[in-house]
Amino acid sequence: MTAGSWFSKKNRILKLTDDRIMILNIKDEQLKYNNKYEDCFGVTKCLRIGARNFIVHFKTRGDEEWLSDKREEIIKAISEKYKIAENKML
């Protein structure tokens, strides 16, 4: 199941599957990063009214900042998948 695609500030595509967070280049849709949900360290979001950005933090590599009108749904999907994988809250 694919949760969908969203564009980052760096013109990348975020693709959520049942067991992975994948980041693709927008031009050729080539895989740039492929992480399990267990590799997540956390997710933060801007609390300013109307903000659409959020950051996914990883244990083994640099953070990724994203913009999306579906921000809350994306964060919820990542959190739920992490909970299933790690049996604890993100």
N, C-alpha and C positions, 0 to 999 in steps of 0.2 A: 504494500500500500504506500502510495506517495502522498505526503501531506501537501505538497505543492512547491512552487518556486517563488522566490522573492529576490529582489535585487539589492545588492549591497552598495555602499558608497564607492567601492572599487570596481563596479560593474562586473560582479560575479553573481552566480546563481546559488542559492541555498536550497538544497533538496533534502527533505527528511524522509527516511524510509523506516521500516519497522525496527531495524537494528543499527542504522548508520546516519550520520550527518555528513552529507557530501557537499563540497564546494566546487563549482564548475566555472571555468572561464566563460564569459558571455559570448565571445566571438565564435568559438568553435565547439563550445560545450565540452571541452576536454576536462577531465577530472584533475583538480588541483590538490584537494585534500579529501581524505576519506577517514573519518573518525567514528569509533563506536561511541555510544552515549556515555559509557563509563569514562571516556576521556575528558568529559566536561568537568569543569571545576565550578562553574556557576554561570548565571545569566543576570545581567543588570540592565535596568532601563531608566531612561530619563523621566523624572516625575513632573516635568513642566506640562501644563495643560496643552493638549494638541500635539505633543511630541510623538514621533513615530520611530525613533531610533532605540536600539538596544545593542548590547554587547554580549557575545558568547565567549566565555573564558574557557581555555583548554589547559590541561595539566602539562602537556608535552610540547606545546607550540604557542605562538602568539595569538592574541585575542582577535576576534573578528567583529567589526561594527557593521550593523545593518540598519536599513530604513524600510519600513513596511507599514501599510495601513492595516495589516493583519497581525500586528505585533503581539497582541495579547494571545491570539490563537497559536502563534508560533512558539511563544514562551511556554504556554500550557502544554503543547505537544512535546517539546523538548523535556520539560519537567516530568511528564507522565512516563515517557520512554526511559528516562534516567531512573525513575523510581522502580520500574519493572526490572531494569538491568542490575541495579545496585541494591535494591530492597531498602532504600532510604531516600529522603527528600534531597533535592538539588539545592 
